[in-house]
Amino acid sequence: MMSTAKVTLAIALFASVVSLSGCGNTIRGVGADTANAVDATQDAGRKVERAAR
C-alpha cells in the first residue's frame, strides 16, 4: 500500500502537470492573437497605401 507521502506527492505532480498544460495553451493563444494583430496592421497599411495612390 502507498504511504501518505507518496499519495500526496502523486497528487502534487498531477496538479503541476495540469497547471503547466494550461499555461501552454495560454501561450499558444497569445501567439495566435499577436499574429492576427500583425496581419490586421499590415492589411490596414496596404489599404492606406492604395487609398493614397
C-alpha positions in Angstrom: 0.0 0.0 0.0 1.2 3.5 -0.8 2.2 5.8 2.1 0.5 9.2 2.7 3.6 11.0 1.5 3.6 9.1 -1.8 0.0 9.8 -2.4 0.5 13.5 -1.6 3.5 13.6 -4.0 1.4 11.9 -6.8 -1.4 14.4 -6.3 1.0 17.4 -6.3 2.7 16.1 -9.5 -0.7 15.6 -11.2 -1.8 19.2 -10.2 1.5 20.6 -11.6 1.1 18.8 -14.9 -2.4 20.1 -15.3 -1.4 23.7 -14.4 1.5 23.7 -16.8 -0.6 22.3 -19.7 -3.0 25.3 -19.1 -0.1 27.7 -19.4 0.9 26.1 -22.7 -2.5 26.7 -24.2 -2.4 30.3 -23.0 1.0 31.0 -24.5 -0.2 29.5 -27.8 -3.3 31.7 -27.7 -1.2 34.8 -27.1 1.0 33.9 -30.1 -2.1 33.5 -32.3 -3.5 36.8 -31.1 -0.3 38.6 -31.8 -0.1 37.1 -35.3 -3.7 38.2 -36.0 -2.8 41.7 -34.9 0.2 41.9 -37.1 -1.9 40.7 -40.1 -4.6 43.3 -39.4 -2.0 46.0 -39.1 -0.4 45.0 -42.4 -3.8 44.9 -44.1 -4.6 48.4 -42.8 -1.3 49.7 -44.1 -2.0 48.2 -47.6 -5.4 49.9 -47.6 -3.9 53.2 -46.7 -1.3 52.9 -49.4 -3.9 52.0 -52.0 -6.0 55.0 -50.9 -3.1 57.4 -51.2 -2.4 56.5 -54.8 
